[in-house]
Amino acid sequence: MSWFRNLSDTYDRLSDIIGLPDNDGNILLPHYHMAANTDICITIDGDGNFRRAEIMKQSIIIPCTDDSSSRSGSGIFPHPLHDQIGYLASDSSKRIAYCEQLAKWSTLHLKVKSVYRYIMKNTLLEDLQMSEIEPENIKLFVRFSVEASEDDLTPNLWEDDSIAAAWHEYCENTQTEGQTLCYATGSTASVRTKHPKGINPSTNGAKLISCNDNSNYTYRGRFLKSEQANAVSAKASHQAHAMLKYLIAVQGYKCDTQAIVAWAIDKDFSTIDPFNDTKGLVDSLGVYDETDETIKTDTDKLIAAQGDIDRDYAKTLRNTLSGRGNAAELNVGLRHIAVIAVDAATTGRMAVTYYQDLHEKDYIDRVISWHESCRWHFRNKEASYISAPSVDRIIAAVFGAPKGESYNKIRKQARERLLHCILNGEQIDKGWLTASVQRVSNPFSYDKQDGGWDKSRWERAIGVTCAITRKYYANKKEEFSLDMEEKCEDRSYLYGRLLAIADRLENHARYLQTGKNDTDKRATNAVRYMSAFSAKPFRTWKLIYDQLNPYLQRLDGAEWYQRQIDEIMSLFHKGEFEDDKPLNGKYLLGYSLQRRELYSKNEEEMENADQEN
């Protein structure tokens, strides 16, 4: 359970931010506490007298027990302080259990004693009705505020650190029995038999660890008790679950019930700046000095801790997965990077579907390898740039645009598969490459929501498919340059170059025909016949070339283009041009690079070339 130990160790390292909400309200939970969505705030005085009740929904951190943090519809497991109306008043069995537990630790704090006095009066339901709040729903969650004195600055019990400290003290003093070896940490401690749920908000009831306390049940066929198979201490369980929940909330790469998280395990100074993303090499370092006395406020602690757990590394992974990072010049540190993927197949079970713990240098080398071998030319409104495509773009290129709930299952599986490709150097599936090539070879399948051909989306898909193709063949030790290789003799590559010249020739003639007004957005014959061309290139090329006749005439024979075609034809090996078997993804490399080179020439240069010939 190295992933479990690493999460627990990271929690220990972040003691300065425990219980402090960040700007988005995310909190690393203290020991023996959990997050809860509350509905009603009841305010009392120091003697336990009711003052007011208000409906104000708020998510807060509350004290909890192992039983209460994992409770479901069955059983009676009260929270120690804030709880549902059923436990506070309306259900006698639950109320008795709540009062007995509250009485045991109320002596440790005066405000907790005030709540106990109020609850023992048993007037909560009447007080709510008097406040015009109908308490029919026994699951409405109540939180308490105690106005003990006029100068009390923290009447809200969920904001009072001394309340949390009192509950922590009580739990530590009572958890002295049942100590055994913790399989996660290797130390002797009290074992936890019920573990938290709600690690991922998308799978709120799913648990990573689930134990069975029935001694008559043979656990996995070999053990009579669950702790014999998997003994995890209460401390390690809380820390690992709380840390993972925090990481998922803060920097998780999420899809439906799946979450992928990366974080730095060891403390070190160097970090990666995640905010520079798409177009270049980034070398961004941040330094956190423990001796810096200027770090005093909660905000300062959070900022320092964010660098410490290396939110930057998590975002680097996210940028890698979304195709926006480039790790070619990242500094190599001494830390270890952990990458974990979790998913829930059912509402009650969550599983670790991927885990990798690797040295920072290995992590960076693998990110570099991905960006070097799976990248292509892209263009936005401002300029062209080179980048690895995003995981979601790769998935869309392979499986099509997102449609329906079933797409989430496809996307989760594909994201995890690509995680293996990025961090483990595994081969991209040939079936993915074939599907992507076939999809992009059908340009008019890329339609706009309001109808018509979405040319921009299709061109982006060409770039993604070229990146996939380049990566696929790189793993087979066949390298393709990002610049056009004029001497490349690969049949598919050459046919792609021919298609690009036919496309450019027709567009050039139209441009001159419209008086150099670039308003003709119709697809060329080369584009319209692209699907047939990829399946039967020899037969389809003849059809495309015959339809170029009027455009050749408009360009007075287009000798410059004809010369380009002849040069490409001369590179075919004997018999390969006449071979009509389907093209592979390399034809898109030739098409994209030849097209890019042709379109880099402005119209005036092309006109001069025609006039000279």
CORLINQUI-V28914 format. One record per pair of residues at least 4 apart in sequence whose ideal C-beta (glycine too) atoms are under 6 Angstrom apart, sorted by the first residue. I is the first residue (numbers start at 1). GAP is how many residues later the second one is. D is the distance in whole Angstrom. If there is no record, write none. Layout:
<<I	GAP	D> <I	GAP	D>>
//
This chain:
<<1	183	5> <2	355	6> <3	337	6> <3	352	5> <4	180	4> <4	236	5> <5	179	5> <6	259	5> <6	332	5> <7	233	4> <7	236	4> <7	237	5> <8	228	5> <8	231	4> <8	232	5> <10	233	5> <11	228	4> <11	232	4> <14	291	5> <16	285	4> <17	11	6> <17	284	5> <17	285	5> <17	288	4> <18	10	5> <18	12	5> <19	11	5> <20	278	5> <20	282	6> <21	4	5> <21	6	5> <22	4	5> <22	280	5> <26	223	5> <26	224	5> <28	218	5> <29	4	5> <29	213	4> <30	134	6> <31	137	6> <31	207	6> <32	135	6> <32	136	6> <32	139	5> <33	28	5> <33	30	6> <34	30	4> <34	35	5> <35	26	6> <36	26	5> <37	22	5> <38	20	6> <38	22	6> <38	103	4> <38	105	4> <39	18	6> <39	101	5> <39	102	5> <40	15	6> <40	100	6> <40	102	5> <41	13	5> <41	15	5> <41	102	5> <41	104	6> <42	11	5> <42	100	6> <42	102	6> <43	8	5> <43	9	5> <43	102	4> <44	4	6> <44	6	6> <44	7	6> <44	74	5> <44	102	6> <45	4	5> <45	102	6> <46	68	5> <46	102	4> <48	66	5> <48	69	3> <48	70	4> <50	77	5> <53	74	6> <53	75	6> <53	78	4> <53	80	6> <60	83	6> <60	98	4> <61	97	6> <62	17	6> <62	20	5> <63	17	4> <63	18	5> <63	104	4> <64	4	5> <64	5	4> <64	15	6> <66	126	6> <66	128	5> <67	10	4> <67	127	6> <68	9	5> <68	11	5> <69	127	5> <70	124	5> <70	127	6> <71	6	4> <76	17	6> <76	18	5> <76	21	5> <78	5	6> <78	9	5> <78	19	5> <78	20	4> <78	23	6> <79	4	4> <80	21	6> <82	61	4> <83	4	4> <83	5	6> <84	55	5> <84	57	5> <85	4	6> <85	5	6> <85	50	5> <85	53	5> <85	55	5> <86	4	5> <86	5	4> <86	8	5> <86	52	4> <87	7	4> <87	11	4> <88	36	5> <88	54	6> <89	35	4> <89	36	5> <90	48	5> <102	4	6> <102	14	5> <105	65	4> <106	6	5> <106	7	5> <106	10	4> <108	58	4> <108	62	6> <109	54	6> <109	57	4> <111	35	4> <114	32	5> <115	29	5> <123	4	5> <125	10	5> <128	5	4> <128	7	5> <144	13	5> <145	10	5> <145	11	5> <146	9	6> <147	8	5> <148	4	5> <154	5	5> <154	6	5> <157	6	5> <171	4	6> <175	15	4> <178	12	6> <178	13	6> <179	9	5> <179	10	6> <179	11	5> <180	11	5> <180	51	6> <181	7	6> <182	5	6> <182	7	5> <182	50	6> <182	51	4> <182	54	6> <183	48	5> <184	48	5> <184	52	4> <185	51	5> <189	44	4> <190	44	5> <191	36	5> <191	40	5> <192	40	6> <192	42	4> <192	45	4> <193	18	5> <193	20	6> <195	12	6> <195	14	4> <195	42	5> <196	45	4> <197	8	5> <197	10	5> <198	6	5> <199	45	6> <199	46	5> <200	48	5> <200	59	5> <202	55	5> <203	54	5> <203	141	4> <205	142	5> <205	143	6> <206	138	4> <206	142	6> <206	143	6> <206	144	4> <208	142	5> <211	15	4> <212	5	5> <212	14	5> <215	9	6> <219	4	4> <219	7	5> <219	10	5> <220	9	6> <223	5	4> <223	6	5> <227	4	4> <232	4	6> <232	5	5> <236	4	6> <238	4	6> <246	4	6> <247	14	5> <247	16	6> <248	4	4> <248	11	5> <248	13	6> <251	60	5> <251	63	4> <252	7	4> <252	9	5> <253	7	4> <253	65	5> <253	68	6> <254	5	5> <255	156	5> <255	157	5> <256	152	4> <257	86	6> <257	87	4> <258	85	4> <258	154	4> <259	83	6> <260	81	5> <261	79	5> <262	51	6> <262	52	5> <262	55	4> <262	77	5> <263	46	5> <263	47	6> <263	51	6> <263	75	6> <264	46	3> <264	49	5> <264	71	5> <264	73	6> <265	71	5> <265	73	5> <266	69	4> <266	70	5> <268	65	5> <268	66	6> <268	67	5> <269	18	5> <270	15	5> <270	61	5> <270	63	4> <271	15	4> <271	36	5> <271	39	6> <271	41	4> <272	40	4> <272	44	5> <272	58	6> <273	9	6> <273	11	2> <274	38	5> <274	41	3> <274	42	6> <276	6	4> <277	42	6> <277	47	4> <278	46	5> <278	109	6> <279	106	4> <281	45	5> <281	47	5> <281	48	4> <283	46	5> <286	21	5> <288	16	5> <288	19	5> <288	20	6> <295	5	4> <295	9	5> <296	4	6> <306	5	5> <313	24	6> <315	4	6> <316	9	6> <318	4	6> <319	5	4> <319	6	3> <320	5	5> <320	47	5> <320	102	6> <321	70	5> <322	68	4> <323	64	6> <323	65	5> <323	66	5> <323	67	4> <326	45	5> <327	37	6> <327	40	4> <327	41	5> <327	44	6> <328	40	6> <330	34	5> <332	29	5> <332	32	6> <333	27	5> <335	25	5> <336	21	6> <336	23	6> <337	21	6> <337	23	6> <337	26	4> <338	19	5> <339	17	5> <340	15	5> <341	12	5> <341	13	4> <341	75	6> <342	8	6> <342	10	6> <343	10	5> <344	6	4> <354	62	6> <354	65	6> <356	67	6> <358	4	4> <358	5	5> <366	57	5> <368	4	6> <370	4	6> <370	52	5> <371	4	6> <371	17	5> <373	98	5> <373	101	4> <374	14	5> <374	93	5> <374	97	4> <375	11	6> <375	12	6> <375	13	5> <375	92	6> <376	87	5> <376	90	4> <376	91	4> <377	7	6> <377	9	6> <378	7	6> <378	9	6> <378	85	5> <379	5	4> <389	4	4> <389	5	6> <389	75	4> <389	78	5> <391	24	6> <391	27	5> <393	71	5> <394	70	6> <395	4	6> <395	16	6> <395	19	5> <396	5	6> <397	39	5> <397	64	5> <397	67	4> <397	68	5> <398	34	5> <398	37	5> <398	38	5> <399	11	6> <402	5	5> <403	4	6> <407	4	6> <420	4	5> <420	6	5> <421	5	5> <421	7	6> <427	48	5> <428	4	6> <428	43	6> <428	44	5> <433	35	6> <433	39	5> <433	152	6> <436	29	5> <436	32	6> <437	28	6> <437	148	5> <440	21	5> <440	22	5> <440	25	5> <441	89	5> <441	90	5> <441	93	4> <442	89	5> <443	15	5> <443	84	5> <443	87	6> <444	9	6> <446	8	5> <446	11	5> <446	12	4> <447	7	6> <448	4	5> <448	6	5> <462	130	6> <465	123	6> <466	122	5> <466	123	6> <466	126	5> <469	116	4> <469	120	6> <470	10	5> <473	5	4> <480	109	6> <481	4	5> <484	109	4> <484	110	6> <484	113	5> <488	5	5> <489	82	5> <490	96	5> <491	85	4> <492	91	4> <492	92	5> <492	94	4> <492	95	4> <493	93	5> <493	96	6> <493	97	4> <494	74	6> <494	77	6> <494	78	6> <495	42	5> <495	88	6> <495	92	5> <496	91	4> <496	94	3> <496	95	4> <497	71	5> <497	93	4> <497	97	4> <498	70	6> <499	27	5> <499	92	5> <500	91	5> <500	94	4> <500	95	4> <501	60	6> <501	63	5> <501	64	6> <502	24	4> <502	42	5> <503	21	5> <503	23	4> <504	4	6> <504	94	4> <505	46	6> <505	53	6> <505	56	5> <506	18	4> <506	45	5> <508	98	6> <509	42	4> <509	45	4> <509	46	5> <510	10	5> <514	6	6> <523	4	4> <523	5	5> <525	4	6> <525	19	5> <525	22	5> <526	18	6> <529	4	5> <529	11	5> <529	15	6> <532	4	6> <532	8	5> <533	4	6> <533	7	4> <534	49	5> <535	47	5> <536	4	5> <536	44	5> <537	4	6> <537	46	6> <538	40	6> <538	42	4> <539	41	6> <541	4	6> <548	4	6> <552	6	5> <555	55	6> <558	4	6> <559	54	4> <560	49	4> <560	50	6> <560	53	5> <572	4	5> <572	5	4> <583	4	4> <588	4	6> <590	4	6> <591	4	6> <601	4	5> <601	5	6>>
//
